[in-house]
Structures are given as C-alpha cells and as structure tokens.
Amino acid sequence: MNKALQAVRGMRDVLPEESLGWQAVESTLTAILKQFSYAELQLPLLEFTDLFARGVGEATDIVEKEMYVLNDRDGDSLALRPEGTAGCVRALQEHGLLYNQTQKVFYRGPMFRYEKPQRGRYRQFSQVGAEVFGFAGPDVDAELIVMCQRFWEALGIEGHVRLEINTLGSGGARQAYRDALVAYLTPLRDQLDEDSQRRLQTNPMRILDSKEAATQALLAEAPALIEFVDPESVAHFEQLQNLLQQLGVPFLVNPKLVRGLDYYTHTVFEWITESLGSQGTICGGGRYDGLVERLGGRATPAAGFGAGLDRIALLQEVVGSANLPKLVDIYICYGGDLSGAAMQLADRVRSALPTLRVRTHMGGGNFKKQLKRADGSGADWAVILGEQELADGTVMLKNLRNGEQEAVSEAQALQRLAAASPHISA
Ligand code: HAM
C-alpha cells in the first residue's frame, strides 16, 4: 500500500470503541484533579527545542534521541513536546504566575517521543499531568500520590499497580553521588553494556535503570545513592512515608529509582503494573525544585506527575475493570414519512435523558430493516414511532435484549428508560 495512506509508525488511531475507554479514563482523572482544586492549563504542542534541552536535560534519552524537531519558516528550531513539565513552567513563568504565588495546575493531551513502538509505547501518546508550584513540604508530594491512588481506585485498577518511591536528595547530593558512581564504574567500563558505557559520560545515574543483568550485578557493589543524600532530604522523605502510611497508600522504597528526566530532586515516584509487560509504568513524577530557576525564574519549589492515558486505558482493558458506556443506548425507528416527527421525538428524549446516546434511524427502509439496524447498533432499547402511535400520542418501546415491546405514552417511555439505564444519573 502507498505509504502515505498508512498511519505514521508509532502514531495510533484511537477508534470509536476504544475512544470510549479513553474518554472514561480522561474524565475520571480530570474530575478527581478538579476535586483536589487543580485548574486546567492548556499548553501548545510546539515549543522551542532549547526549552527541552535546558529543562529536561541535554543528556537525557528524550532530548538526545527522541524529540521530533522541525525548523519553522523563520529558521527557529521547534520541537513537538515530548513531555509537559517544561512547557508548563515556561507558560506560568511567562505569564508571571509563579511570582509570589502558588499554583496547582493540570494539563492533558498528546506528547511525542521517537521511541521504538511496541504495545503500550507509542510515538504519539497522551498524558494527563499535574504540577504544583510554591510548596516545599512533603505534604504536596503526598497529595500528588494520593490523588493518583484515587485515580486507580476510581478506575478499578488499584489492585494491579504498585507505588515505588525514592529520594534523590538535593541538587548537591545528586552531583556528589554522580561523581562517586562515575569513580566506581569507570574502571569497570569494559564490563558495562553498550548503553551504560555511553551513559557513563552523559548521564551516569541512568545506569541504575539498566535492564542488563551483568550491569545490575556490577551495581550491587556500587555506592548507594541514599548514603549521599543530605539529612534534610532524608527527613523530607521520612515525612512523606509517614504521610503515605497515615493515608493508607501502600508503597515500596526502591533505592534505584532515578527517572529519565534530569530535573528531579528529592522525591521521585512511579506507579508500575506487571500486567502490561515491559511498558508497565503508568505514571511517574516527583519533585523538581531547581527547574524554575534553571529556566530563568526565581527559585521555586515544585512537584508533579505525568500519567500515561494509553497505558491506563490498556490496563483497564486487560484487567477488565472498564465499565464503558455504549456507543448507542436508544435507537429511534419510524414509519413512512415520519422522519421529521422522529427527529423531534429524538430531541425530546435527549433533553429528558441527557446522558444517554440517542440515534435516529437514517436512510429509510421498513420496520424490519430498521429494527435490525437498531439491534446491530448495540442499543438496548428501540423507540418506534408509527402512524398509529403518532395519532394516539404513544410510542412503541421495545427492549432489544429480550424482544418485549409495549405501546406506552411518551412520558412513560421516558420514565422506563430512565429507570433502566444505570449511567443515567452520571
Ligand atoms: P515520564 O515518566 O517520561 O514523565 O512520562 C510519564 C508517563 O507517560 C509514563 O509513566 C508513561 O505512562 C507515559 N509515557 C511515556 N512515554 C510513553 C510512550 N512512548 N508511550 C506511551 N506512554 C508513554 C514525564 O513526562 C514527566 N513530565 C512527569 C512529571 C510531571 N514529573 C513532574 N511533573
């Protein structure tokens, strides 16, 4: 097939049935974010490439090899955003919203990374992210984590994810550890895998994340990050653990968790599932107290997370916890030339039952054909309007699942539909 008629590799079409799952995840997450008083910040998909180089870090995989970069007609180098945090800081800073004030915002939408596509990993994927500015304490870290826990509970996947947390300490502690790790690994360089050899120069802490068994064996004797962490960060981390215990959120301390973006300090965390194979991280985040300053602002404590919608929707599907609406709930059939009356009836049904999806038959045909379509649409109910019903002021209400039908007044039909539809009050 002509290549131009296929989706670009790693760019996915989310088809209508799957979209229902997505919308359910996105609306659940954003409803909870609003409950926690986070406000939406809508950000552009394009930013100057340099924002990510400075924000996420030159030596990270994301910036080094995964960005979609283009030159616009002015010769500026722009990048499709690979993540949301840098753009969020840029926007709040640019609009003076970080000066002497606190902020709690969320964003959603597509991110782009040129990674090797596989199940759960795409080149265009979607995140819901939250960011908080102006609070230095562990209570904010805990609130972000609790909010995630509430997401998973609302989606029925809380039994399929685990929370891993770690502390990277202050920027200075991180640098001291980095130096110690390089000093330890440099004599062993030849025994490291190829990726780790490269990272030894560029981003040594990412070696801790290596999936290679031989590299992990060498790391067993390496200096431990926690030994370098300053006492203040240790206290912050202990308070966070204390809060999580009080709030009943189970966690595991993973001393090797470092995350793939350079801006983190202190707390980092990931939510991981075993049900999606190797792409099991459904959400990741942490504190990034140095980023605002690094991007030209005043030193501002900050923390946040990004949750991957593609993976969350996939996980819900895998564990069967999705409780999805149908594409069509009610199918309206009509006789002869009553299409105008049928469309009016459909409008009244939509006004009375605003959460239900009402489809009016289109394209003519006898009742038999229309009812076949009604059945094929997945709707549970057909509302049938014929000449007789129109004259009597009634409709024929047919339960498409058991085939029973009855002539009732329109008001009665609406009452029965309301009573029979579980998501009507949603
Ligand atoms: P991240 O860990 O790079 O963090 O991405 C967050 C989440 O996005 C991941 O846990 C994963 O669920 C999803 N994700 C990442 N890459 C892909 C992909 N190629 N395909 C599908 N899903 C993917 C960040 O982006 C940070 N900005 C999070 C953050 C916000 N930290 C502080 N504030």
Boltz pocket constraint, residues with backbone or C-beta under 6 A from the ligand:
constraints:
  - pocket:
      binder: B
      contacts: [[A, 82], [A, 83], [A, 84], [A, 85], [A, 113], [A, 115], [A, 120], [A, 121], [A, 122], [A, 123], [A, 124], [A, 125], [A, 126], [A, 127], [A, 129], [A, 130], [A, 131], [A, 260], [A, 261], [A, 271], [A, 281], [A, 282], [A, 283], [A, 284], [A, 285], [A, 286], [A, 288], [A, 303], [A, 304], [A, 305], [A, 306], [A, 307], [A, 308], [A, 309], [A, 310], [A, 311]]
      max_distance: 6.0
